[in-house]
């Protein structure tokens, strides 16, 4: 259980939200309701990919990210521009740890400028904050 201060802190930045397990879960739930959870899933897949050490795993993980999120008609296709998509497609046969950086930056920016502000205005977020504020009052005022 996160506390009310933590829940409130999520509103500081999309980074704070993504770095918090509960915040990430709440954000994913919100994105699912908007049919755009592929954005956060792609971002997380890229974060994981960048930590990959083995060259064989780099290739297989890159192919998986490409087939899941980038290629035309991918099951979780993300909305990126033609230039970025083409660049990735041309280099996917010999992937590097930075091959998805441009696409990840675009998706991060989309989440930060678009989804994140809507999340903060959403009932999902408001309810979480309210629940935790109520929970804190009960802890300090046991007679309520």
C-alpha positions as CSV (number, residue, x, y, z in Angstrom):
1,X,0.0,0.0,0.0
2,X,1.4,3.4,-0.9
3,X,0.6,6.3,1.3
4,X,-1.3,9.5,0.3
5,X,2.0,11.5,0.0
6,X,3.3,8.9,-2.4
7,X,0.1,9.0,-4.5
8,X,0.2,12.8,-4.6
9,X,3.9,12.7,-5.6
10,X,3.0,10.8,-8.8
11,X,1.6,14.1,-10.1
12,X,5.1,15.6,-10.0
13,X,6.3,13.9,-13.1
14,X,5.7,11.0,-15.4
15,X,9.1,9.7,-14.2
16,X,8.0,9.6,-10.6
17,X,4.9,7.8,-11.7
18,X,6.7,5.2,-13.8
19,X,9.3,4.6,-11.1
20,X,6.7,3.6,-8.6
21,X,5.2,0.1,-8.7
22,X,1.7,1.2,-7.6
23,X,1.8,4.3,-9.7
24,X,2.8,2.3,-12.8
25,X,0.0,-0.2,-12.1
26,X,-2.6,2.6,-11.7
27,X,-1.3,4.3,-14.9
28,X,-1.5,1.0,-16.8
29,X,-5.1,0.6,-15.7
30,X,-5.9,4.1,-16.8
31,X,-4.2,3.5,-20.2
32,X,-6.1,0.2,-20.7
33,X,-9.4,2.2,-20.2
34,X,-8.2,4.5,-23.0
35,X,-7.0,1.6,-25.2
36,X,-3.4,2.9,-25.2
37,X,-1.6,0.6,-22.8
38,X,0.8,-0.4,-25.6
39,X,2.6,2.9,-25.0
40,X,3.6,2.0,-21.4
41,X,4.2,-1.6,-22.4
42,X,6.6,-0.5,-25.2
43,X,8.4,1.9,-22.9
44,X,8.9,-0.8,-20.2
45,X,10.1,-3.3,-22.9
46,X,12.7,-0.7,-24.1
47,X,13.8,-0.1,-20.5
48,X,14.3,-3.9,-20.0
49,X,16.0,-4.2,-23.5
50,X,18.6,-1.5,-22.6
51,X,19.8,-3.6,-19.7
52,X,20.4,-6.7,-21.9
53,X,24.0,-7.9,-21.8
54,X,24.1,-11.0,-24.0
55,X,24.4,-10.3,-27.8
56,X,22.1,-13.3,-28.6
57,X,19.5,-11.9,-26.2
58,X,19.8,-8.4,-27.7
59,X,18.8,-9.9,-31.1
60,X,15.9,-12.0,-29.8
61,X,14.6,-9.2,-27.6
62,X,14.8,-6.6,-30.4
63,X,13.0,-8.9,-32.7
64,X,10.2,-9.4,-30.1
65,X,9.8,-5.7,-29.5
66,X,9.8,-5.1,-33.3
67,X,7.1,-7.8,-33.9
68,X,5.0,-6.7,-30.9
69,X,5.1,-2.9,-31.3
70,X,6.8,-1.7,-34.5
71,X,6.0,-3.7,-37.6
72,X,2.9,-2.9,-39.6
73,X,-0.1,-4.6,-38.0
74,X,1.8,-5.5,-34.9
75,X,-0.6,-6.7,-32.1
76,X,0.3,-3.8,-29.9
77,X,1.4,-1.3,-32.6
78,X,2.6,2.0,-31.3
79,X,1.9,5.3,-33.0
80,X,5.3,6.6,-34.3
81,X,6.2,8.5,-37.4
82,X,7.1,6.9,-40.7
83,X,10.7,8.0,-40.5
84,X,11.4,6.5,-37.1
85,X,9.6,3.2,-38.1
86,X,11.6,3.0,-41.3
87,X,14.9,3.6,-39.5
88,X,14.1,0.8,-37.0
89,X,13.0,-1.6,-39.8
90,X,16.3,-1.0,-41.7
91,X,18.5,-1.7,-38.7
92,X,16.5,-4.5,-36.9
93,X,18.6,-7.2,-38.5
94,X,21.6,-6.0,-36.6
95,X,20.1,-4.3,-33.5
96,X,22.0,-2.3,-31.0
97,X,20.9,-1.4,-27.4
98,X,20.0,2.1,-28.7
99,X,18.0,1.0,-31.7
100,X,14.6,1.9,-30.1
101,X,15.8,5.1,-28.4
102,X,14.1,7.5,-30.8
103,X,10.8,5.6,-30.7
104,X,11.0,5.3,-27.0
105,X,11.5,9.1,-26.7
106,X,8.5,9.7,-28.9
107,X,6.3,7.4,-26.9
108,X,7.6,8.8,-23.6
109,X,6.8,12.3,-24.8
110,X,3.3,11.3,-25.9
111,X,2.7,9.8,-22.5
112,X,4.1,12.8,-20.7
113,X,2.2,15.4,-22.7
114,X,-1.0,13.6,-23.4
115,X,-1.8,10.5,-21.3
116,X,-0.2,11.7,-18.0
117,X,-2.2,15.0,-17.7
118,X,-5.4,13.0,-18.5
119,X,-4.5,10.4,-15.9
120,X,-4.1,13.2,-13.2
121,X,-7.6,14.5,-14.1
122,X,-9.1,11.0,-14.2
123,X,-11.4,9.4,-11.7
124,X,-8.9,6.5,-11.3
125,X,-6.3,8.9,-9.9
126,X,-8.7,11.1,-7.9
127,X,-10.2,8.0,-6.2
128,X,-6.8,6.7,-5.2
129,X,-5.8,10.0,-3.7
130,X,-9.2,10.3,-1.9
131,X,-8.9,6.7,-0.6
132,X,-5.5,7.3,0.8
133,X,-6.4,10.6,2.4
134,X,-9.3,9.0,4.1
135,X,-7.1,6.1,5.2
136,X,-4.6,8.5,6.8
137,X,-7.4,10.4,8.6
138,X,-8.6,7.2,10.2
139,X,-5.1,6.3,11.3
140,X,-4.7,9.6,13.1
141,X,-8.2,9.9,14.3
142,X,-9.2,6.4,15.5
143,X,-12.6,7.7,16.8
144,X,-13.8,8.6,13.3
